[in-house]
Amino acid sequence: MKKLIIKKQVVVIHGGDTFETYEEYLKFLRGYQIDIERYKSGKTDWKPWLRQKLGSDYEVILPVMPNRTNAQFSEWKIWFEKFIPFLNDEVILVGHSLGGTFLVKYLSEKQFSKKIKAVFLVGAVYDKDSEGCPVSNFSLPKKLDLQTENTMIYHSIDDPVVPFSALEQYKKTLPYAHTRIFNNRGHFNQEEFLELVEDILNLDN
């Protein structure tokens, strides 16, 4: 009888924008400048690329969170929980930008029903973005608990979206977390992310 091979699962939560009021959201939409080349090229960042790089031993799950341009924690929570029944123990969670903030808030406020192998936070917002805009309904509790001992935080000094001070705030509230600091990755919108792949693969070493 063939032995059932259970793939290692990686769930990646993308980022988004959030506003304190609907009027602020409308103001954002009116002032937004479209980069038409981005929409014509079809280029993506490192998230879909993870699938091919991690290989057949891994199952990379990329939920599309509701209304990423006016994100609401309550809506993201409902949607995220729809994926949990399909997850196995030892799941790896990755959050980029506001997606990282979401994972931190969710895990700190609710017991996760599956065992978490590791949490990776990539350019995650803490309380405000680089323009001083608060994370609104994604605001974090005072005490953080990611329900795993394996936590890695990535931040780039030249991030134009999330201030570098966010890393220092996370280091204070998650003192056991490991960090990787970069000089030139901006907000981690590159097409490849070899360091993340390396750290995921090293979890088994």
C-alpha positions in Angstrom: 0.0 0.0 0.0 1.4 3.4 -1.0 2.3 5.7 1.8 0.3 9.0 1.7 2.7 11.9 1.3 1.5 15.0 3.0 2.9 18.2 1.4 4.3 21.0 3.6 1.9 23.9 3.4 2.8 27.6 3.1 0.0 30.2 3.3 0.9 33.7 2.1 -1.3 36.6 3.0 -0.8 39.6 0.7 -0.9 43.3 1.8 -3.5 46.0 1.3 -4.6 49.5 2.3 -6.9 50.4 5.2 -8.6 53.7 6.1 -10.2 55.1 9.2 -13.2 56.4 7.3 -14.9 55.7 4.0 -14.3 59.3 2.9 -10.5 58.8 3.3 -10.8 55.8 1.1 -12.7 57.7 -1.6 -10.0 60.5 -1.4 -7.3 57.8 -1.9 -9.1 56.5 -5.0 -9.5 59.9 -6.5 -5.9 60.7 -6.0 -4.4 57.4 -7.0 -2.1 57.5 -10.1 -2.4 54.4 -12.3 0.9 52.8 -13.5 -0.4 51.5 -16.8 2.8 49.6 -17.6 2.2 47.5 -14.5 -1.2 46.4 -15.7 0.0 45.7 -19.3 3.0 43.7 -18.3 1.3 41.1 -16.1 4.3 40.9 -13.9 3.8 39.5 -10.4 5.9 39.6 -7.2 7.6 36.7 -5.4 4.4 35.1 -4.1 3.5 33.0 -7.2 7.2 32.4 -7.8 7.4 30.6 -4.4 5.4 27.7 -5.9 8.1 26.8 -8.5 11.0 27.6 -6.2 9.9 25.5 -3.2 9.1 22.6 -5.5 6.7 19.6 -5.3 7.2 18.9 -1.6 5.4 22.2 -0.8 1.8 23.4 -1.3 1.7 27.2 -1.6 -1.7 28.7 -0.9 -2.3 32.3 -1.9 -5.7 33.5 -0.6 -7.0 36.7 -2.3 -8.2 38.7 0.7 -11.4 40.8 0.4 -11.2 44.4 -0.9 -7.5 44.9 -0.5 -7.8 48.6 -1.3 -10.0 49.2 1.7 -9.2 46.3 3.9 -11.3 45.5 7.0 -9.9 43.2 9.6 -13.4 41.6 10.3 -13.7 40.7 6.6 -10.2 39.3 6.3 -10.8 37.3 9.5 -13.9 35.7 8.0 -12.2 34.9 4.8 -9.0 33.6 6.3 -10.9 31.2 8.6 -12.5 29.6 5.5 -9.0 28.2 4.6 -8.2 26.8 8.0 -10.1 23.5 7.5 -7.9 22.7 4.6 -4.7 23.3 6.5 -2.5 20.6 8.2 -0.5 20.8 11.4 3.0 22.4 10.9 1.6 25.0 8.5 3.9 27.9 7.6 2.4 31.3 7.6 3.8 34.3 5.6 2.4 37.8 5.8 3.5 40.7 3.5 2.9 44.3 4.6 -0.7 44.6 6.0 -0.9 40.8 5.6 1.8 40.5 8.2 -0.1 42.8 10.5 -3.2 40.7 10.0 -1.5 37.5 11.0 0.0 39.1 14.1 -3.3 40.5 15.2 -5.3 37.3 14.4 -2.8 34.9 16.1 -2.5 37.2 19.1 -6.2 37.4 19.6 -7.4 33.9 18.7 -6.1 30.4 19.3 -5.2 28.8 16.0 -6.6 25.3 15.6 -3.6 23.9 13.8 0.0 23.7 14.9 2.1 26.4 13.4 5.6 25.6 12.2 6.8 29.2 11.6 5.6 32.7 10.9 7.4 35.0 8.4 6.6 38.7 8.4 7.8 40.6 5.3 7.7 44.4 5.5 4.9 44.2 8.1 3.2 47.4 9.3 3.2 47.8 13.1 0.9 50.8 13.9 1.5 53.4 11.1 2.8 53.5 7.6 5.6 55.8 6.4 3.1 58.6 5.9 1.9 58.3 9.5 -1.5 56.8 8.6 -2.6 54.3 11.3 -3.5 50.7 10.6 -7.0 51.5 11.8 -9.0 48.3 12.5 -5.9 46.2 12.2 -4.4 47.8 15.3 -2.4 45.3 17.3 -3.0 44.3 21.0 -0.3 45.2 23.5 0.7 41.6 24.0 1.6 39.6 20.9 1.7 35.9 20.6 2.3 34.2 17.3 1.8 30.7 18.7 5.2 29.5 17.4 8.9 29.8 18.4 9.9 30.1 14.8 9.4 33.7 13.7 11.4 35.7 11.1 10.9 39.4 10.4 12.2 40.9 7.1 12.6 44.7 6.7 14.5 46.9 4.3 16.0 50.2 5.4 14.7 51.9 2.2 11.1 50.7 2.5 9.0 53.6 1.2 5.7 52.2 2.6 6.5 50.9 6.1 9.0 52.8 8.3 12.0 51.0 9.6 10.9 51.8 13.1 8.2 49.1 12.7 11.0 46.5 12.9 12.2 47.9 16.2 8.6 47.9 17.5 8.2 44.2 16.5 11.6 43.3 18.1 10.3 44.8 21.4 7.0 42.9 21.4 8.4 39.7 19.8 11.8 39.5 21.4 12.3 35.9 20.4 11.9 36.7 16.6 14.9 36.5 14.2 15.4 39.4 11.8 16.8 39.9 8.4 17.7 43.5 7.5 18.2 44.7 3.9 19.4 47.9 2.4 17.8 48.0 -1.0 14.6 45.8 -1.1 12.1 48.6 -0.8 8.7 47.2 0.1 9.6 43.7 -1.1 7.8 43.8 -4.4 10.5 42.0 -6.3 9.8 39.0 -8.5 12.0 36.7 -6.5 12.8 36.3 -2.8 15.6 33.8 -2.4 16.2 34.5 1.3 12.6 33.6 2.2 12.9 30.3 0.3 16.2 29.6 2.1 14.7 30.2 5.5 11.6 28.1 4.7 13.8 25.2 3.5 16.1 25.5 6.6 13.2 24.9 8.9 13.8 21.2 8.4 17.5 21.4 9.1 
